[in-house]
Amino acid sequence: MMVPFVRKHIELAAPDVVVLMGPLICQSLLDAPSLSVARGSWHKLSERPTLAIFPPAFLMQDPSAKRAAWHDLLMLKSRLDT
């Protein structure tokens, strides 16, 4: 229901990169079956590079996912530096 509004907001804000945090938003905007499947690679959303990452609350519940989250943040940093 909110997907068209979020997409329009992204278009209006025109960010260089879109970062999606959490399973619900990733499933809704990327049509991914789960956040675990969507994270770790770049996607396109409104013709903008998009990265799905674990939300902080998940990392507090499952500290073993911090390594994967760090990898995602390094991917983001690399993209922003270029």
N, C-alpha and C positions, 0 to 999 in steps of 0.2 A: 504494500500500500504506500509506503514512503519512498520506494525506490525511485520513481520519477522525480521526486523533489530532491533527493540526494544527487542524482545524476545532473539535474539542472544546476544545483549549487556548485558542483564540481566544474561544470562548464563555465559558470559565471566567475568563479574564483580563479580559474585558469592556473592551477598550481603546476610547477615543473614536474612534481612527482606526487602520486597519491599513495598513502600508506593506510591500509585497512587493518584494524585490530579487532579480532574476535571472530568467532565462527558464524554468527548470524549475518553480519554484514558481508562476509566473504561469500557465504552461500547465496545471499540475495543479489549481490552485484556481480560476482564472478561466475555464478552458476556452477560453483565447485561443490562436490559432494561433502567436503569437510575442509576445515582449516588446515589440517595436517597435509592434505593433498595439495592445497593451493599455495602454502608457504614454501619458500626455498627457490622460487623462480619468479621471473617478471611476467606480468600480464599487461593487457591494455584495457583501460577503462576510459571511455570518451576520448580516445586517441592519446591518452596520457599513460606513461609508464606507471604501473601499479604494483605494489608489493604487499603481500598479506603476511602479517606477523602475529605472534602470540601476544595476547594482552597481558599486562603486568599481573593481574589477579591469577591467571593460569600459571604463571611462572612461580608465584608464591605457593600455589598448591602442588606443583610438580617441579621442584628445583632441577630435576634431571633434564628438563627442556631448555635450560638456560644456555647450553652449548649451541643448540640450534638457533635460539633467539639471537645470540651473539653473532652467529654467521649471517643471519638476516640483516642485522644492523650494519655489519661490515659491507654487505652488498649495497645497502642504502647509501652508506658513506662513499663508496666507490662511485656510485652513479651520480651523486651530488658533486663530487670533485671533478667530474669530467664535463 
